[in-house]
Amino acid sequence: MDLRIFTEPQEGATYEDIVAAARATEDLGYDGFFRSDHYLAIFGDGMPGPTDAWTTLAGLARDTSRVRLGTLVTSVTFRPPGLLAVTVADVDRMSGGRVELGLGAGWFEAEHAAYGIPFPPLGERFDRLEEQLAVLRGIWSTPAGSTFDHDGPHYPVRGNPGLVSPMQDGGVPLIIGGSGKRRTPALAARFAAEFNAPFSPVEATGRLFARVDEACREHGRDPSTLVHSTAQVVCVGRDDAAVRRRAEAIGRDVEELRTGGVAGTFDEARDRLGGLAEVGATRVYLQVLDLADLDHLADVHEALSRI
């Protein structure tokens, strides 16, 4: 099982906090370190303030050496695709080819209001997502000496010179996720290297995987060429007292975590991860909400690394 740490720095973290967690992630042997792309806290006051996801990842590209890096997920409302293509390709080269891009339609309306970012209706945001995916793939795949054009209502491109070149062959891997019944699986089948089923119980995760597999077949794609992943909040301890302490530190109910996340004692967490593997997950993003508790990262790795 490919295990990655997934963080929410908008809830309150400096770059120093983030890089300490990323280096611990790398030293412990995890496969990746990912972060959200948000500017407004969802659960608390957000002190000491937000950090920009791609600025942070550029720093981590130089301050780590092995782990995969990326976002879960960048909202299409934040950056036009041409500029996003340049930014992500730059960070990929800075990292030596370790970057992945999770891209979504966006959902946090209050965040957009707080920072003066337009927030179109859901249908338009999905239209923009589809168009951004096409533009990113087009720009990254255009060879030097050629130009790329895109006709679209939201992001028309004329004469892009084809000089935006990530280090990874074929461009930066794209991650698309969510529980949408129609457009999300279709977009994943057409554009993504990976489909992510976020924060769903085991049975629901299996249903989302089945839905995207069917979309792959409808678009003439072998479902086995698409990575099947899930994101799950993690709260693990060596005993019940440690689990309760860590749950209290992030303001969550222990039983709710056991039902809806990879949580509990080592054996309980292993059972949950095993269930996700049985329904087809080959990669799990473990959402860590307390970046200061680096011992938690060690306990989680000890508990789960053999799955």
Secondary structure as a PSIPRED ss2 file (coil, helix, strand):
# PSIPRED VFORMAT (PSIPRED V4.0)

   1 M C   1.000  0.000  0.000
   2 D E   0.000  0.000  1.000
   3 L E   0.000  0.000  1.000
   4 R E   0.000  0.000  1.000
   5 I E   0.000  0.000  1.000
   6 F E   0.000  0.000  1.000
   7 T E   0.000  0.000  1.000
   8 E C   1.000  0.000  0.000
   9 P H   0.000  1.000  0.000
  10 Q H   0.000  1.000  0.000
  11 E H   0.000  1.000  0.000
  12 G C   1.000  0.000  0.000
  13 A C   1.000  0.000  0.000
  14 T C   1.000  0.000  0.000
  15 Y H   0.000  1.000  0.000
  16 E H   0.000  1.000  0.000
  17 D H   0.000  1.000  0.000
  18 I H   0.000  1.000  0.000
  19 V H   0.000  1.000  0.000
  20 A H   0.000  1.000  0.000
  21 A H   0.000  1.000  0.000
  22 A H   0.000  1.000  0.000
  23 R H   0.000  1.000  0.000
  24 A H   0.000  1.000  0.000
  25 T H   0.000  1.000  0.000
  26 E H   0.000  1.000  0.000
  27 D H   0.000  1.000  0.000
  28 L H   0.000  1.000  0.000
  29 G C   1.000  0.000  0.000
  30 Y C   1.000  0.000  0.000
  31 D C   1.000  0.000  0.000
  32 G E   0.000  0.000  1.000
  33 F E   0.000  0.000  1.000
  34 F E   0.000  0.000  1.000
  35 R E   0.000  0.000  1.000
  36 S C   1.000  0.000  0.000
  37 D C   1.000  0.000  0.000
  38 H C   1.000  0.000  0.000
  39 Y C   1.000  0.000  0.000
  40 L C   1.000  0.000  0.000
  41 A C   1.000  0.000  0.000
  42 I C   1.000  0.000  0.000
  43 F C   1.000  0.000  0.000
  44 G C   1.000  0.000  0.000
  45 D C   1.000  0.000  0.000
  46 G C   1.000  0.000  0.000
  47 M C   1.000  0.000  0.000
  48 P C   1.000  0.000  0.000
  49 G C   1.000  0.000  0.000
  50 P C   1.000  0.000  0.000
  51 T C   1.000  0.000  0.000
  52 D C   1.000  0.000  0.000
  53 A H   0.000  1.000  0.000
  54 W H   0.000  1.000  0.000
  55 T H   0.000  1.000  0.000
  56 T H   0.000  1.000  0.000
  57 L H   0.000  1.000  0.000
  58 A H   0.000  1.000  0.000
  59 G H   0.000  1.000  0.000
  60 L H   0.000  1.000  0.000
  61 A H   0.000  1.000  0.000
  62 R H   0.000  1.000  0.000
  63 D H   0.000  1.000  0.000
  64 T C   1.000  0.000  0.000
  65 S C   1.000  0.000  0.000
  66 R C   1.000  0.000  0.000
  67 V C   1.000  0.000  0.000
  68 R E   0.000  0.000  1.000
  69 L E   0.000  0.000  1.000
  70 G E   0.000  0.000  1.000
  71 T E   0.000  0.000  1.000
  72 L E   0.000  0.000  1.000
  73 V E   0.000  0.000  1.000
  74 T E   0.000  0.000  1.000
  75 S E   0.000  0.000  1.000
  76 V C   1.000  0.000  0.000
  77 T C   1.000  0.000  0.000
  78 F C   1.000  0.000  0.000
  79 R C   1.000  0.000  0.000
  80 P C   1.000  0.000  0.000
  81 P H   0.000  1.000  0.000
  82 G H   0.000  1.000  0.000
  83 L H   0.000  1.000  0.000
  84 L H   0.000  1.000  0.000
  85 A H   0.000  1.000  0.000
  86 V H   0.000  1.000  0.000
  87 T H   0.000  1.000  0.000
  88 V H   0.000  1.000  0.000
  89 A H   0.000  1.000  0.000
  90 D H   0.000  1.000  0.000
  91 V H   0.000  1.000  0.000
  92 D H   0.000  1.000  0.000
  93 R H   0.000  1.000  0.000
  94 M H   0.000  1.000  0.000
  95 S H   0.000  1.000  0.000
  96 G C   1.000  0.000  0.000
  97 G C   1.000  0.000  0.000
  98 R C   1.000  0.000  0.000
  99 V E   0.000  0.000  1.000
 100 E E   0.000  0.000  1.000
 101 L E   0.000  0.000  1.000
 102 G E   0.000  0.000  1.000
 103 L E   0.000  0.000  1.000
 104 G E   0.000  0.000  1.000
 105 A C   1.000  0.000  0.000
 106 G C   1.000  0.000  0.000
 107 W C   1.000  0.000  0.000
 108 F C   1.000  0.000  0.000
 109 E H   0.000  1.000  0.000
 110 A H   0.000  1.000  0.000
 111 E H   0.000  1.000  0.000
 112 H H   0.000  1.000  0.000
 113 A H   0.000  1.000  0.000
 114 A H   0.000  1.000  0.000
 115 Y H   0.000  1.000  0.000
 116 G C   1.000  0.000  0.000
 117 I C   1.000  0.000  0.000
 118 P C   1.000  0.000  0.000
 119 F C   1.000  0.000  0.000
 120 P C   1.000  0.000  0.000
 121 P C   1.000  0.000  0.000
 122 L H   0.000  1.000  0.000
 123 G H   0.000  1.000  0.000
 124 E H   0.000  1.000  0.000
 125 R H   0.000  1.000  0.000
 126 F H   0.000  1.000  0.000
 127 D H   0.000  1.000  0.000
 128 R H   0.000  1.000  0.000
 129 L H   0.000  1.000  0.000
 130 E H   0.000  1.000  0.000
 131 E H   0.000  1.000  0.000
 132 Q H   0.000  1.000  0.000
 133 L H   0.000  1.000  0.000
 134 A H   0.000  1.000  0.000
 135 V H   0.000  1.000  0.000
 136 L H   0.000  1.000  0.000
 137 R H   0.000  1.000  0.000
 138 G H   0.000  1.000  0.000
 139 I H   0.000  1.000  0.000
 140 W H   0.000  1.000  0.000
 141 S H   0.000  1.000  0.000
 142 T C   1.000  0.000  0.000
 143 P C   1.000  0.000  0.000
 144 A C   1.000  0.000  0.000
 145 G C   1.000  0.000  0.000
 146 S C   1.000  0.000  0.000
 147 T C   1.000  0.000  0.000
 148 F E   0.000  0.000  1.000
 149 D E   0.000  0.000  1.000
 150 H E   0.000  0.000  1.000
 151 D C   1.000  0.000  0.000
 152 G C   1.000  0.000  0.000
 153 P C   1.000  0.000  0.000
 154 H C   1.000  0.000  0.000
 155 Y C   1.000  0.000  0.000
 156 P C   1.000  0.000  0.000
 157 V E   0.000  0.000  1.000
 158 R E   0.000  0.000  1.000
 159 G E   0.000  0.000  1.000
 160 N E   0.000  0.000  1.000
 161 P C   1.000  0.000  0.000
 162 G C   1.000  0.000  0.000
 163 L C   1.000  0.000  0.000
 164 V C   1.000  0.000  0.000
 165 S C   1.000  0.000  0.000
 166 P C   1.000  0.000  0.000
 167 M C   1.000  0.000  0.000
 168 Q C   1.000  0.000  0.000
 169 D C   1.000  0.000  0.000
 170 G C   1.000  0.000  0.000
 171 G C   1.000  0.000  0.000
 172 V C   1.000  0.000  0.000
 173 P C   1.000  0.000  0.000
 174 L E   0.000  0.000  1.000
 175 I E   0.000  0.000  1.000
 176 I E   0.000  0.000  1.000
 177 G E   0.000  0.000  1.000
 178 G C   1.000  0.000  0.000
 179 S C   1.000  0.000  0.000
 180 G C   1.000  0.000  0.000
 181 K C   1.000  0.000  0.000
 182 R C   1.000  0.000  0.000
 183 R H   0.000  1.000  0.000
 184 T H   0.000  1.000  0.000
 185 P H   0.000  1.000  0.000
 186 A H   0.000  1.000  0.000
 187 L H   0.000  1.000  0.000
 188 A H   0.000  1.000  0.000
 189 A H   0.000  1.000  0.000
 190 R H   0.000  1.000  0.000
 191 F H   0.000  1.000  0.000
 192 A C   1.000  0.000  0.000
 193 A C   1.000  0.000  0.000
 194 E E   0.000  0.000  1.000
 195 F E   0.000  0.000  1.000
 196 N E   0.000  0.000  1.000
 197 A E   0.000  0.000  1.000
 198 P E   0.000  0.000  1.000
 199 F C   1.000  0.000  0.000
 200 S C   1.000  0.000  0.000
 201 P C   1.000  0.000  0.000
 202 V H   0.000  1.000  0.000
 203 E H   0.000  1.000  0.000
 204 A H   0.000  1.000  0.000
 205 T H   0.000  1.000  0.000
 206 G H   0.000  1.000  0.000
 207 R H   0.000  1.000  0.000
 208 L H   0.000  1.000  0.000
 209 F H   0.000  1.000  0.000
 210 A H   0.000  1.000  0.000
 211 R H   0.000  1.000  0.000
 212 V H   0.000  1.000  0.000
 213 D H   0.000  1.000  0.000
 214 E H   0.000  1.000  0.000
 215 A H   0.000  1.000  0.000
 216 C H   0.000  1.000  0.000
 217 R H   0.000  1.000  0.000
 218 E H   0.000  1.000  0.000
 219 H C   1.000  0.000  0.000
 220 G C   1.000  0.000  0.000
 221 R C   1.000  0.000  0.000
 222 D C   1.000  0.000  0.000
 223 P H   0.000  1.000  0.000
 224 S H   0.000  1.000  0.000
 225 T H   0.000  1.000  0.000
 226 L C   1.000  0.000  0.000
 227 V E   0.000  0.000  1.000
 228 H E   0.000  0.000  1.000
 229 S E   0.000  0.000  1.000
 230 T E   0.000  0.000  1.000
 231 A E   0.000  0.000  1.000
 232 Q E   0.000  0.000  1.000
 233 V E   0.000  0.000  1.000
 234 V E   0.000  0.000  1.000
 235 C E   0.000  0.000  1.000
 236 V E   0.000  0.000  1.000
 237 G E   0.000  0.000  1.000
 238 R C   1.000  0.000  0.000
 239 D C   1.000  0.000  0.000
 240 D H   0.000  1.000  0.000
 241 A H   0.000  1.000  0.000
 242 A H   0.000  1.000  0.000
 243 V H   0.000  1.000  0.000
 244 R H   0.000  1.000  0.000
 245 R H   0.000  1.000  0.000
 246 R H   0.000  1.000  0.000
 247 A H   0.000  1.000  0.000
 248 E H   0.000  1.000  0.000
 249 A H   0.000  1.000  0.000
 250 I C   1.000  0.000  0.000
 251 G C   1.000  0.000  0.000
 252 R C   1.000  0.000  0.000
 253 D C   1.000  0.000  0.000
 254 V H   0.000  1.000  0.000
 255 E H   0.000  1.000  0.000
 256 E H   0.000  1.000  0.000
 257 L H   0.000  1.000  0.000
 258 R H   0.000  1.000  0.000
 259 T H   0.000  1.000  0.000
 260 G H   0.000  1.000  0.000
 261 G C   1.000  0.000  0.000
 262 V E   0.000  0.000  1.000
 263 A E   0.000  0.000  1.000
 264 G E   0.000  0.000  1.000
 265 T E   0.000  0.000  1.000
 266 F H   0.000  1.000  0.000
 267 D H   0.000  1.000  0.000
 268 E H   0.000  1.000  0.000
 269 A H   0.000  1.000  0.000
 270 R H   0.000  1.000  0.000
 271 D H   0.000  1.000  0.000
 272 R H   0.000  1.000  0.000
 273 L H   0.000  1.000  0.000
 274 G H   0.000  1.000  0.000
 275 G H   0.000  1.000  0.000
 276 L H   0.000  1.000  0.000
 277 A H   0.000  1.000  0.000
 278 E H   0.000  1.000  0.000
 279 V C   1.000  0.000  0.000
 280 G C   1.000  0.000  0.000
 281 A C   1.000  0.000  0.000
 282 T C   1.000  0.000  0.000
 283 R E   0.000  0.000  1.000
 284 V E   0.000  0.000  1.000
 285 Y E   0.000  0.000  1.000
 286 L E   0.000  0.000  1.000
 287 Q E   0.000  0.000  1.000
 288 V E   0.000  0.000  1.000
 289 L C   1.000  0.000  0.000
 290 D C   1.000  0.000  0.000
 291 L C   1.000  0.000  0.000
 292 A C   1.000  0.000  0.000
 293 D C   1.000  0.000  0.000
 294 L H   0.000  1.000  0.000
 295 D H   0.000  1.000  0.000
 296 H H   0.000  1.000  0.000
 297 L H   0.000  1.000  0.000
 298 A H   0.000  1.000  0.000
 299 D H   0.000  1.000  0.000
 300 V H   0.000  1.000  0.000
 301 H H   0.000  1.000  0.000
 302 E H   0.000  1.000  0.000
 303 A H   0.000  1.000  0.000
 304 L H   0.000  1.000  0.000
 305 S C   1.000  0.000  0.000
 306 R C   1.000  0.000  0.000
 307 I C   1.000  0.000  0.000
